Amino acid sequence: MTIKKISTTPYQGQNPGTSGLRKKVKVFQQKNYLENFVQSIFNSLDNYQGQTLVVGGDGRYGNIPATQTILKMAAANGFGRVIVGCNALLSTPAASCIIRKYSAFGGIVLSASHNPGGPDEDFGIKYNISNGGPAPEKYTDAMYEQSKSITEYKILQGDDIALDRVAELALGDMKISILDPVVDYAELMAEIFDFDAIKTLFKSGFTMKFDAMHAITGPYAKNIIEDVLGAPAGTVLNEKPLEDFGKGHPDPNLTYAKELVECLFGKNAPDFGAASDGDGDRNMILGNNFFVTPSDSLAVLTANAECVPAYKNGLSGVARSMPTSCAVDNVAKELGINCFETPTGWKFFGNLMDAHKVTLCGEESFGTGSNHVREKDGLWAVLFWLNILAAKKQSVEQIVTEHWAKYGRNIYSRHDYEAVDKAKAEQLVENLRNGFEALKGATFNGMKVAFADDFSYTDSVDGSVSTKQGVRIVFEDGSRIVFRLSGTGTEGATLRIYLERFEPDIKKQREDAQISLADLITIADDIAGVRKFTGRDAPTVIT
């Protein structure tokens, strides 16, 4: 086998940021496009020769050929060993687990998260550092700068590697360890949770449905929930990962997880329902005819952490992204622990966890996690809920309503306007940034604005400053409206509007969120001109 240096032209793409580079499959299929970006990753790193790299992805279209390319490039660039999942499969939290367990130098994760897959859909790639978390901006900025000046990439010439079985192989001078993608992650889950208690729960007749959405979590859920914990066969739905996710949208929310929602809100509904996304880092939690918002889920996990063996001695602190509701703040105050408010992006949580400042963390976008890895972890959150249900012997609805009675309810909703004209969406947000000072003290529908700002954050660990993280409008009663553009889509822009109101009155806590938040929805449109700029009469997705 020989190493070949192939001339190329500079990559003219976007800065990947901490969520990675996400584009249509046909963009990645352009000549040298993937190779340019992978070489730019390697060119931006120091002292990796002879080190271990982890590679795997969510199984979407293009995953295996991209993995073969990365393996040959890693060998040509001097890595000593690559750990890869069978069939190039690794969930994002499992990749983080393996990076940490085997003290790898870093990892390349192939995923476009919850975005659709297939020949005409999305593909993605990102780099994780040695702590198992997404590369911070100083790394991704360096990768982007390398990509703008790259003139060649290095690749080993040779046949593809068989990735369909556990094996120890070699590619040139580089060793390749092909692992069962589930084993190490399942072992970690067994160390965290009380599996015996959950087994007893299932033996009692407790019923559950888990929708893997034909995505990466299927093999993990099948192994842990059915084979290890003893849930009946058929508990895990859509468990086989497919390149196009069964032509579905692997985003675990009330709109896209339609099969699961109909099951949990239908006749003879099971006791518990859950779903995960394309790469396994998100989760949705449902009870019998009951939906748990991600913000409430984080608060409930925090309040009941002592039910889980790994957290029985208490939490060092908790963290939430700024758009996430303040429900967990109320719990942290009661527990006497710190609650950190960060920008959206898991690397901010990773810094806090590395500094031992927080144990649990979460985002309103169906992402929850802890210091066991440095990524959000969908199946971990589901197992956490199962552990709580086993310990408390109550229904999901009972646990949540008792939580509201004790801490009050932060009634909350997110309205997503997907694939909006990018220029118009950016203009809407820019108008808000230029005008939020004038909103202070203004009154809308009898509600007075206490303050408004464009959220910025100074990292207490590395001192980095993040600006323009979302426009917040906070009213005197604590209600909030937050406007933010999401960077996870590949078409147009996604405008997200977050609405929140605190309700201490038990009699009003069960009111439908959209009814309770109706005045805030109207105010959001009045302030920002949402219908005017999006051209939409309603959001694409409401959660």
BAZA-336109 format. One record per residue (C-alpha): x, y, z. Coordinates in steps of 0.1 Angstrom, whole numbers, padded with zeros to 4 digits, always signed. Example, Ala and Ser with C-alpha at 12.3 -4.5 7.8 and 13.67 -1.06 7.14 Angstrom:
<atoms>
+0123-0045+0078;+0137-0011+0071;
</atoms>
This chain:
<atoms>
+0000+0000+0000;+0012+0035-0008;+0004+0069+0005;-0008+0093-0022;-0009+0131-0021;-0038+0143-0042;-0039+0179-0054;-0071+0197-0046;-0086+0232-0045;-0095+0251-0013;-0128+0242+0003;-0153+0271+0000;-0178+0261+0026;-0191+0272+0060;-0174+0272+0094;-0186+0239+0109;-0189+0252+0144;-0194+0228+0173;-0224+0210+0157;-0203+0200+0127;-0206+0205+0089;-0240+0196+0076;-0249+0197+0039;-0269+0178+0014;-0255+0144+0003;-0249+0157-0032;-0226+0185-0018;-0205+0159+0001;-0204+0138-0031;-0186+0166-0050;-0150+0157-0060;-0127+0160-0030;-0153+0177-0008;-0152+0152+0021;-0115+0147+0017;-0108+0184+0019;-0126+0187+0051;-0111+0156+0067;-0076+0167+0058;-0084+0202+0072;-0093+0185+0105;-0060+0166+0106;-0040+0197+0095;-0054+0217+0124;-0044+0191+0150;-0010+0188+0168;+0008+0157+0180;-0017+0131+0168;+0008+0108+0151;+0006+0073+0166;-0025+0082+0185;-0060+0066+0186;-0089+0080+0166;-0126+0069+0170;-0148+0068+0139;-0185+0060+0135;-0219+0074+0126;-0256+0071+0126;-0259+0048+0096;-0274+0074+0072;-0268+0073+0035;-0231+0077+0027;-0219+0066+0062;-0200+0036+0051;-0181+0050+0020;-0173+0081+0041;-0159+0059+0068;-0137+0040+0043;-0123+0073+0031;-0116+0085+0066;-0098+0053+0075;-0075+0055+0045;-0068+0092+0052;-0061+0085+0089;-0036+0058+0080;-0019+0082+0055;-0017+0109+0081;+0000+0088+0107;-0027+0078+0133;-0016+0046+0151;-0050+0031+0156;-0086+0037+0147;-0115+0023+0167;-0147+0020+0145;-0181+0004+0151;-0192-0026+0131;-0208-0014+0099;-0194+0020+0107;-0222+0025+0134;-0218+0045+0166;-0244+0067+0183;-0230+0101+0192;-0231+0094+0230;-0215+0060+0224;-0187+0076+0204;-0181+0099+0233;-0181+0070+0257;-0155+0051+0236;-0133+0082+0232;-0132+0085+0270;-0129+0048+0278;-0100+0041+0255;-0082+0075+0260;-0085+0083+0223;-0070+0115+0209;-0103+0124+0194;-0131+0111+0171;-0149+0118+0139;-0187+0114+0141;-0206+0111+0109;-0241+0124+0114;-0265+0152+0106;-0282+0146+0139;-0321+0147+0136;-0321+0158+0099;-0335+0134+0073;-0313+0109+0055;-0311+0095+0020;-0295+0103-0014;-0314+0136-0016;-0312+0145+0020;-0286+0154+0046;-0251+0143+0057;-0228+0156+0084;-0194+0153+0099;-0179+0167+0131;-0148+0163+0153;-0148+0154+0190;-0118+0161+0212;-0102+0139+0238;-0128+0146+0265;-0154+0130+0242;-0172+0163+0235;-0177+0185+0204;-0146+0205+0194;-0148+0240+0208;-0146+0270+0185;-0109+0274+0186;-0106+0240+0170;-0134+0245+0144;-0121+0279+0135;-0087+0264+0129;-0103+0237+0107;-0121+0263+0087;-0090+0283+0081;-0071+0252+0070;-0099+0244+0046;-0096+0278+0028;-0060+0272+0019;-0057+0234+0015;-0039+0223-0017;-0036+0186-0012;-0047+0157+0009;-0031+0124+0019;-0048+0090+0014;-0036+0054+0015;-0042+0036-0018;-0058+0002-0012;-0090-0019-0009;-0118-0011+0015;-0118-0027+0049;-0146-0052+0058;-0165-0035+0086;-0193-0061+0091;-0177-0080+0120;-0157-0075+0152;-0120-0078+0143;-0085-0065+0147;-0071-0055+0113;-0043-0034+0098;-0043-0007+0071;-0008+0001+0062;+0010+0007+0095;-0023+0016+0113;-0042-0008+0134;-0080-0009+0131;-0102-0022+0160;-0137-0030+0148;-0160-0031+0179;-0195-0040+0186;-0210-0005+0188;-0233-0014+0217;-0211-0032+0242;-0191-0004+0259;-0221+0019+0261;-0243-0008+0276;-0217-0015+0302;-0216+0022+0311;-0254+0023+0315;-0253-0007+0338;-0228+0011+0360;-0251+0042+0363;-0286+0028+0368;-0303+0002+0390;-0310-0024+0363;-0324-0049+0389;-0351-0024+0399;-0360-0017+0362;-0361-0055+0355;-0386-0058+0384;-0406-0030+0370;-0411-0048+0337;-0418-0081+0355;-0447-0063+0373;-0465-0058+0340;-0453-0023+0333;-0456-0016+0296;-0435+0006+0273;-0429+0016+0237;-0396+0030+0225;-0395+0044+0189;-0359+0042+0175;-0372+0059+0143;-0351+0035+0121;-0321+0054+0134;-0289+0045+0154;-0305+0040+0188;-0323+0009+0176;-0296-0017+0184;-0288+0000+0217;-0324+0001+0229;-0331-0035+0216;-0301-0048+0236;-0306-0029+0268;-0344-0025+0271;-0354-0059+0257;-0324-0083+0261;-0309-0070+0293;-0339-0054+0312;-0364-0080+0301;-0390-0058+0284;-0413-0079+0261;-0402-0084+0224;-0417-0056+0203;-0412-0029+0230;-0387-0013+0207;-0402-0001+0175;-0384+0007+0142;-0352-0008+0156;-0333-0014+0124;-0312+0016+0113;-0319+0024+0077;-0299+0047+0054;-0330+0069+0048;-0345+0064+0083;-0375+0046+0066;-0381+0079+0047;-0390+0095+0080;-0377+0125+0098;-0357+0112+0128;-0366+0140+0152;-0383+0129+0184;-0410+0154+0188;-0448+0154+0187;-0449+0161+0150;-0423+0136+0136;-0427+0107+0161;-0463+0103+0149;-0465+0065+0154;-0454+0067+0190;-0476+0097+0198;-0507+0079+0184;-0498+0049+0205;-0494+0068+0238;-0525+0089+0232;-0547+0061+0219;-0568+0033+0235;-0549+0008+0257;-0519+0031+0257;-0488+0017+0274;-0475+0032+0307;-0445+0048+0292;-0432+0060+0258;-0400+0074+0245;-0381+0081+0213;-0346+0090+0202;-0333+0108+0171;-0310+0101+0141;-0277+0099+0161;-0291+0089+0195;-0284+0121+0214;-0320+0134+0218;-0351+0120+0236;-0388+0125+0239;-0406+0113+0270;-0443+0104+0271;-0467+0089+0297;-0501+0074+0291;-0519+0103+0274;-0492+0127+0288;-0463+0146+0272;-0433+0157+0292;-0416+0188+0278;-0378+0185+0277;-0375+0214+0301;-0398+0197+0327;-0379+0164+0321;-0346+0180+0331;-0362+0194+0362;-0378+0161+0372;-0345+0142+0367;-0327+0168+0389;-0354+0166+0416;-0353+0127+0416;-0316+0121+0410;-0312+0102+0443;-0332+0074+0427;-0303+0066+0405;-0272+0049+0420;-0247+0070+0402;-0263+0102+0416;-0275+0091+0450;-0248+0112+0468;-0261+0144+0452;-0253+0166+0423;-0224+0191+0420;-0247+0215+0400;-0269+0216+0369;-0269+0236+0337;-0294+0245+0311;-0292+0264+0278;-0307+0299+0279;-0338+0291+0258;-0346+0261+0281;-0373+0269+0307;-0364+0280+0342;-0380+0249+0357;-0347+0233+0367;-0337+0266+0383;-0365+0262+0409;-0352+0227+0418;-0316+0238+0420;-0326+0265+0444;-0344+0240+0466;-0314+0216+0465;-0290+0244+0473;-0268+0238+0442;-0257+0260+0414;-0277+0263+0381;-0258+0276+0351;-0274+0293+0321;-0254+0288+0289;-0257+0294+0252;-0271+0265+0231;-0243+0241+0224;-0230+0211+0243;-0194+0223+0245;-0205+0249+0272;-0218+0220+0293;-0186+0200+0286;-0165+0228+0301;-0186+0229+0332;-0185+0191+0336;-0148+0189+0331;-0144+0215+0359;-0167+0194+0381;-0192+0222+0384;-0223+0204+0371;-0235+0168+0370;-0267+0171+0349;-0275+0194+0320;-0301+0198+0293;-0315+0218+0264;-0351+0224+0254;-0344+0208+0220;-0349+0173+0235;-0313+0170+0247;-0304+0158+0282;-0272+0144+0296;-0248+0141+0325;-0211+0139+0332;-0209+0102+0322;-0201+0114+0286;-0196+0148+0270;-0226+0146+0246;-0263+0147+0252;-0276+0111+0255;-0311+0101+0245;-0312+0065+0257;-0295+0075+0290;-0324+0099+0297;-0350+0071+0290;-0332+0048+0314;-0331+0076+0340;-0369+0079+0337;-0373+0041+0339;-0352+0041+0371;-0373+0069+0386;-0406+0050+0377;-0392+0018+0392;-0382+0036+0425;-0413+0058+0429;-0439+0033+0416;-0460+0061+0402;-0471+0070+0367;-0454+0096+0345;-0483+0119+0350;-0483+0115+0387;-0446+0122+0390;-0448+0154+0369;-0480+0168+0384;-0466+0163+0419;-0435+0180+0408;-0455+0210+0396;-0474+0211+0428;-0441+0214+0447;-0421+0236+0425;-0447+0253+0403;-0451+0248+0366;-0431+0267+0340;-0456+0265+0311;-0435+0264+0280;-0436+0259+0243;-0413+0262+0213;-0425+0273+0179;-0403+0264+0149;-0406+0280+0115;-0385+0257+0094;-0369+0264+0059;-0377+0301+0061;-0360+0325+0036;-0326+0330+0053;-0323+0367+0044;-0358+0375+0059;-0352+0354+0090;-0319+0372+0096;-0336+0406+0091;-0362+0397+0117;-0336+0389+0143;-0314+0419+0133;-0344+0442+0138;-0349+0427+0173;-0312+0433+0181;-0314+0468+0170;-0346+0475+0188;-0346+0457+0221;-0334+0487+0241;-0366+0505+0231;-0387+0476+0244;-0376+0481+0280;-0405+0494+0300;-0430+0490+0272;-0463+0474+0278;-0480+0448+0256;-0515+0434+0263;-0511+0447+0299;-0477+0430+0303;-0448+0453+0311;-0413+0444+0298;-0388+0442+0327;-0357+0439+0304;-0347+0428+0269;-0312+0418+0256;-0292+0398+0232;-0279+0370+0254;-0241+0369+0258;-0220+0345+0279;-0186+0345+0294;-0174+0309+0301;-0164+0306+0337;-0139+0278+0328;-0120+0290+0297;-0129+0327+0297;-0143+0326+0262;-0171+0351+0253;-0201+0341+0232;-0223+0369+0219;-0256+0371+0199;-0270+0340+0214;-0307+0349+0212;-0329+0379+0219;-0347+0377+0252;-0377+0397+0262;-0385+0392+0299;-0417+0406+0315;-0422+0418+0351;-0441+0386+0360;-0411+0365+0348;-0427+0354+0315;-0402+0352+0286;-0401+0353+0249;-0369+0343+0232;-0360+0345+0195;-0332+0326+0180;-0320+0313+0146;-0310+0276+0146;-0280+0264+0127;-0290+0227+0124;-0309+0228+0091;-0295+0226+0056;-0322+0246+0038;-0330+0282+0044;-0331+0291+0081;-0351+0278+0111;-0365+0306+0133;-0373+0294+0168;-0395+0312+0193;-0395+0301+0229;-0425+0311+0252;-0426+0307+0289;-0448+0316+0318;-0445+0305+0355;-0477+0292+0370;-0477+0285+0408;-0515+0279+0410;-0522+0241+0410;-0557+0247+0395;-0542+0264+0365;-0512+0242+0359;-0531+0217+0338;-0542+0243+0313;-0532+0236+0277;-0498+0253+0270;-0509+0270+0238;-0540+0285+0255;-0520+0296+0285;-0494+0312+0263;-0518+0327+0238;-0511+0363+0248;-0473+0358+0245;-0477+0342+0211;-0496+0374+0200;-0470+0397+0216;-0442+0378+0198;-0458+0384+0164;-0465+0421+0173;-0429+0427+0183;-0411+0408+0156;-0435+0407+0127;-0432+0369+0125;-0460+0363+0099;-0447+0392+0078;-0411+0379+0077;-0418+0342+0075;-0448+0343+0052;-0464+0317+0075;-0496+0317+0094;-0484+0290+0118;-0452+0273+0129;-0439+0242+0112;-0435+0224+0145;-0449+0232+0179;-0434+0215+0210;
</atoms>
